[in-house]
């Protein structure tokens, strides 16, 4: 009988994933902040720096690590089961909320802007109301965090609202600078 807590592979995968997300964002353009404390669904905030200025343009993120991402048959995308409570938390944010799926063995960080994904797939909103614990989301293989981060910079400039009285999620701005 062991007198000490046991380690598990999930802890190591999660730690490696968080490290890789931080490492993949260029410190010249992004400030990475890891969330600590109560796990409410957000693991990090990455803030964009442009022209050596802070413009309050940021991405909130959920980091999920894996050793074997599940590739969709016949598609250039990975499938990932994301908890409904995390999706609801993400969709309620006015700031862009991105799922970072990290292949820790290949050291590749994929991303999926969740609000944009649900706006493009409105049929998925019904799944959030069902008694499902998770919803599978599909992350395109070309959505990779790298130095070519024009898409992520544009995502950081987006703002989202829930339109009253319809309750529909809308992207209201995407400011170019």
C-alpha positions, 0 to 999 in steps of 0.5 A: 500500500502506497503512502503517497498520492499516485501520479496519472498520465492525464496530469502529465498530458494536461501540463504538457498541453498548457506549456505548448499553448503558451510556447506557440504564441509569439511573445512579440504579439501576445501576452499569455495568462494562465488561469488559476483557482476554481476551474470554471471552464477557462484555462487561459487568456491570450491578449493581443499586442499591436503597434506596441499597444494593449488594445484589450483585444483578447482570446479566452481559451480552454486547453485540452491535451491528447496523445491521439486526436481523433481524425474524422474519416474523409475530412481534414478535421479532428473530432473532440467531445467538449462538455456542454457546460464548457460550451455554454460558458464559452458562448456566454462570453463577449470575448472570443472563446477558443478551444485549444486542442493540443496533440502533445506527441506531435507538439501541435496546437489546433484551435477552434473559435467556439462562438464562430463554430456555433454561429456557423452550425446553428443546429448544434444549439439544440444539442446544448438543450438536450441531456447530452453531457458532451457535444462533438466539435470539429477542429480543422487541421489547418487551424494551427497556432503558429507565427502565421497568426493572422486568423487568431489576431482577427479572432481576438478583435471580435465581440459577441452578443446574445441578441435580445429578444431572440436569444441568438448569438451574434458576432457584432464586430471584427475590427481591423487595425 
